[in-house]
């Protein structure tokens, strides 16, 4: 966390490093040097040097945002996602029972979600980097996803492996949310540091045309306690 005079910035992202495993079966990022500091010295004045890095990775690396194009060929891609769906959104943190897997309408319906980033706090991020992370994770049911779209959620995020049950190959939560134009943020972390109400959430990917998913630096802006 980073404190400021009037608020606290809470980092909700996992750090990206070479070879990390985000999702079983997808390759980890390859991070290398395109131009080293030593090599750059021949291009600049004495005492001036730069580093230019290179990274090769799939979009689903670390903490990331899915655009509708992830699921639908004609869906909105990263470049055309409106910032109004990604940045400085009024946030609602919903903590769900850690003993249950399926997040259902009954877990959500008492909350006002319209126009908000709905952050589903399951605590599953405690398993990040461990074998347990890939098995038996919490997920959103199709009925709950339909409800979130119907109620006008701006974005839905979760601190779990996937917003869908990965045993269900139809992926109903992805299908429903992205078809409704609702971006999805997956693999969030430290949501317990975000208050239920009153904060602002941002998770903005690079605007890559023809690309579906991209890592983000997700964070919450939490007002200072009075």
N, C-alpha and C positions, 0 to 999 in steps of 0.2 A: 504494500500500500504506500501511496505517496500523499502526504498531507499538504494542503494549501490553506490559505487564510479562511476560505469560505466553504471548502469541500475536501473530500478525500477521493483520490483516484484509486480504484481497485482493479488490478490486472486480473482478467478472467481467462487468460490464455495459457496453454502449455508451450514451453520453450521448444523450438525446433532445432534439432542437431542431426548430424550425419548418421544415417543408418537407423534412426528411430522407427519404431513400429507403431503406427496409429491404428491400422485396421488389418487384421490377419489376412494375408495373401497379397496385399499391396506392397510394392517396393518402398523402402525407406529413402529419404532424400540423399543425394550425392552432392556434397559441398566441396568445392575446390577453388583454386586461385586461377583466374584468367590472366591477370597482370600483377606480379608481386611488387612490393615496394622497391626492392632492389632493381628489378627490371625497369621500373618507371623512372628511375633517376636519369636515364639517358634521354628522356623526353622533356624534362623540366629544368628549371634553374637550380644551381647548387643549393642543397638543403631542402628542396621541395620534392616530395614523393607521395604516391597514392597507391591504394590497394583496390583492385577491381576483382570482385568475386564472381563465381559462377555456381549456380545451383540447378540441379535437375531433380524434379519431384513430381509426383502426381498431385492433382488439386486437393485430394482428400488427405491432407497431411496436417498434423497438429490440430489446433482449433480452427475450424473453417466454416464458411457460409456456403450453402447450396442455393443456387438460383433455379428458377423454373426450368431452364434449359437442361439442368441435370437429369430431369425426368422426361421432359417433352421436347421433341425435335424443334417445334416452333415456339417454344417458351422463351421468356426473357432471359438473355445471357447476363454475365457479370457486368459488361459494359453498359447495359441499359437498365440495370437495377436502379431505381430512383433512390437518392440519398435519404429521402424521407422514410424509407423502409429500413434504413441501416444505421443512421447516425442520430445521436441525441434524442433517442426515443424515451418517452416515459416508461419506466420499467416496473414490472410486477414480478416479484420473486415468490413462487409457489413451492413450498416445501412439501413433499409427498412422503408417505409412510415408507421408510427404508426397507420394511419387511415385505413389501409387495412389489411385483414387477410391472403389472399393467396399470398405466395411468389412465383413469376412466373419467367420464363426464362428471361423475359424483365427486371427484377430487378437485374439479375446476369450477363448477357451476355457481359457487357462492362468490366468485370473484368477478370484478368488472375488468374485462380484458380488451375492450374496444380501443383501438388506436395505440396499443401498448406492446412493448416487447415482453412476451411472457417467458420467464426464465424458470425452467423446471428443475428444482433442486432435489436431487435424489441421493446425493452423497457418493455416487458411484465413482467419482474421480479419485476417491481414496485408493482405488485399485490401479490407477494409471501406472504403466510400466511393469505391471505384474500379469501373470497368466490369468488371474481371476477377472481381469478387465474384459476379457473376450467371451465370457460365459455367463449366461443368466442375467444379463443386464436389464435395467428398467427401460420401458418403451411406452409410446403413446398409442392407444387403441384407435381404430378407424373412427369409431363414434366420437371419441374425444377430439380427434383432428377435425372432423366435420363441425363439431361445436365451436372450435377455435376459429375456423373460417367464418362460420355463420355469425359469430359474435364480433367479427371485425378485428382480430388480432393483427398487428403490423408485422411481427416477427415472432418465431417460437424458437427457443433455445433449450438445450438440455446438457447436463454434465455426465452423459452416458456414452457408451460405444456407438449407439445409433438411436434415432428417434423411433425406428421401427423394431419390431421383433425380428431379428435376423434369421429366425427359422421360418418366417413367412416370406416366401419369394415374391409375393405380389406387392410388398412394401406399401401398404395402404396409407400410412401416415405421410410418407413422402408424396405419394400420389395426390392425396387430398389437399395437403397444405400448398404444394407447389402449383397444383392446378388452380388453386384459389389466389395465386400470386403472393403467397406468404413465404418469405425466405426462411431457411432453417439454419440455425447455428448449432453445431455438434461439438462434443468434446470440450465443453466449457469446464472451468474449474474455479474453486474458491467462492462458489455462490453463497456459502454461509456468511460471507462478509458483506453481502448486499442486503439492505433492509427490504422487508416485504413491499414497502411502498416508498415513494419519494425520491428515488434515484433516477438517473438517466443512463441509458445503455447505448453503446456504439460498437459496431463490428463491421468495418468497411474493407472489402477486398479491393485489390487492384482492378481497374475497369478493363479487363481483357476481353476483346471481342471474340465471339465464337467459343467461349470457355464457360464451363458450368459451375465450377467449385474452386475456391481459393482460400488459403490460410488467411486469417485475420489477427489483428491485435485487438481482441475484444476487451472492453473495460466498462466499468460503471463509475459514474460521477455521483458520489454520495455526499449530500449536504452535511456540513458540520453540525454536530449536536448543539442545541441552544442551551 
